[in-house]
């Protein structure tokens, strides 16, 4: 109704102005039959009001459609009346919708090609990287140490690129299954043992139950664990020689805690560490910090319906908590 009145406001103003002008002309011409004049004014009001009511009733569906809140794009294509204006608006909306669908399909195709290219490129780069790692094995220490460190950083960077490219289509690439948590943790630790040795920081796994089974996607969980563990080692190096990995299973779910005793996180940065490209104060002191690692961890955790939390004190260390819900906990009790 409000939109209709707003649209008809100029017409109402013009008609009132015209009628006032006509009455003024008649009065200036010494027209003295006020009964006729009153009758003419009443007729004008009745006919003009009837016209406005007719216009509103025949276009009410259109005005309601134009002012409603849509929950989907398909809602905008619902019929809005059979008047010429309503039909024209419906046809215009359908044309725009078709153009939008074509553009969206084109962009999805481009994105799929981009992800495919990045996937193939990363896998192609892993081959020469593996060759370089084998060549580094033949070089005596300590000359090989720097080379191995850079190669490991390169491998981690390639992995980051691959998972970033896949993130938008992650929902289509999730395969949830029963996964034993401790063997997965040991596998990640074994894969990055050289990183631990080079930084003189070593993981200690703490658990009261050797068989902890959760429902998750193993591939994506490996990336999450890798990122959290490498961060813990990186920010502990030179300050502590141990990180704790604790797994606790209860009726409320499973809690995986990765605790380091390193530099911690400044209070001002703690609310933003999961933001894209945010490096914070600590990131300025570590050249390999990209601000993408914890962002990816947060996004992946949410898509897997796991909860990620942080607790940290500057200069004392950081605890990262990964929670699996009770329905995701398959551990025998």
Order of alpha helices (4+ residues) and beta strands (2+ residues): alpha-alpha-alpha-alpha-beta-alpha-alpha-beta-beta-alpha-beta-beta-alpha-alpha-beta-beta
